Structure formats: C-alpha cells, structure tokens
C-alpha cells in the first residue's frame, strides 16, 4: 500500500511542479486572444456589401435562371461583383 502511494506521488510530482509555470503562461495567451477586432477598411466593407447583395440575388434565382447565369456560385459571384463595381463591359 505504501509502495503504491509513493509511486503515485512520484508520478504526480512533475505535474505539481509544472502547474504554476503553466498557470503563468495562460494569461499571456488569453491576453493575446483578447485584442479588439481590427476595423475593416472601406474597400473590405464595400466588398462584403457586394457579396451579401450578390448572395441575396443568387438565392432568389430559380434553377433555370442559375443555369443561364452560370450554374455555380463562383461564376455568378464573379459576374455579379463586376456588375456591381461598374466594371462590366457588356
């Protein structure tokens, strides 16, 4: 019985010694994660608005209309983004 107790203590000792060191490191990680979010630039905000508008239009299309516009979202997004930016040459 005493042998098991000593063996358990020997195994637990490294954990007890390293626990304070781990506790000191944790606030550093938490402080890094608590940084305030960086505000998006004007271009990023405009791109996000265009993506939301194109997504709304995409969801409103029927399957037949999606096939005519470009059957996949990436192709539709590309055309819609150009159109909303005013870069459509058609």
Residue pairs with C-beta under 8 A, 6 or more apart in sequence:
40 48
47 81
50 80
50 81
50 84
50 85
51 77
51 81
53 80
53 84
54 76
54 77
54 80
54 81
54 84
57 80
58 66
58 73
58 76
58 77
58 80
61 69
66 76
69 75
69 76
69 79
70 76
70 78
70 79
79 88
82 88
